[in-house]
């Protein structure tokens, strides 16, 4: 039986990078949530692994944190590979 994607190494890396990008941008969960039109609990659910992001949502998250989706994905790939 395949692993649930929320419990994989890759998802742990993704969550860690999301938190890192937000913190480096100087945004709180509340400020980020306001910037993308959601509640703080929405950001908390993402950063705790309870909620997944689709590509469009990931792009919004990155943009609000001052980084591009492309840069984020490159960092993700690098971190996953080693």
C-alpha positions in Angstrom: 0.0 0.0 0.0 1.4 3.4 -0.9 2.4 5.9 1.8 0.0 8.8 2.5 1.7 11.8 0.9 1.1 13.8 4.1 3.5 11.5 6.0 6.4 11.5 3.6 9.9 13.0 3.8 9.0 15.2 0.9 5.9 16.7 2.7 8.1 17.3 5.8 10.5 19.2 3.6 7.7 21.2 2.0 6.3 22.2 5.4 9.7 23.2 6.7 10.4 25.4 3.6 7.0 27.0 3.8 7.6 28.0 7.4 11.1 29.1 6.6 10.0 31.3 3.7 7.3 32.9 5.8 9.7 33.6 8.8 12.4 35.0 6.5 9.9 37.4 5.0 9.1 38.7 8.5 5.5 37.7 8.3 3.5 36.2 11.1 0.8 33.6 10.3 -1.8 36.4 10.8 -0.1 38.8 8.4 0.4 36.1 5.8 -3.2 35.0 6.1 -4.4 38.6 5.7 -2.2 39.0 2.6 -3.7 36.0 0.9 -7.3 36.4 2.2 -7.5 33.6 4.6 -7.6 33.0 8.4 -4.6 32.4 10.6 -5.9 28.9 11.2 -5.6 28.2 7.5 -1.9 29.0 7.6 -1.5 27.0 10.8 -3.2 24.0 9.2 -0.8 24.3 6.2 2.3 24.6 8.3 1.2 21.7 10.6 0.6 19.5 7.6 -3.2 19.3 8.2 -4.0 21.1 4.9 -2.5 20.7 1.5 -1.9 23.4 -1.0 -2.5 23.2 -4.7 -0.1 24.8 -7.2 -2.1 28.1 -7.3 -2.3 28.3 -3.5 1.4 27.6 -3.3 2.2 30.4 -5.8 0.1 32.8 -3.7 1.8 31.8 -0.5 5.2 32.3 -2.1 4.3 35.6 -3.6 3.0 37.0 -0.3 6.3 35.9 1.3 8.3 37.7 -1.4 9.6 34.7 -3.3 8.8 33.2 -6.6 7.2 29.8 -7.1 10.2 28.8 -9.3 12.8 29.7 -6.6 10.7 27.8 -4.0 10.4 24.7 -6.1 14.2 24.7 -6.9 14.9 25.0 -3.1 12.4 22.1 -2.5 14.0 19.9 -5.1 17.5 20.6 -3.7 16.4 19.9 -0.1 14.6 16.6 -1.1 17.6 15.3 -3.0 19.9 15.8 -0.2 
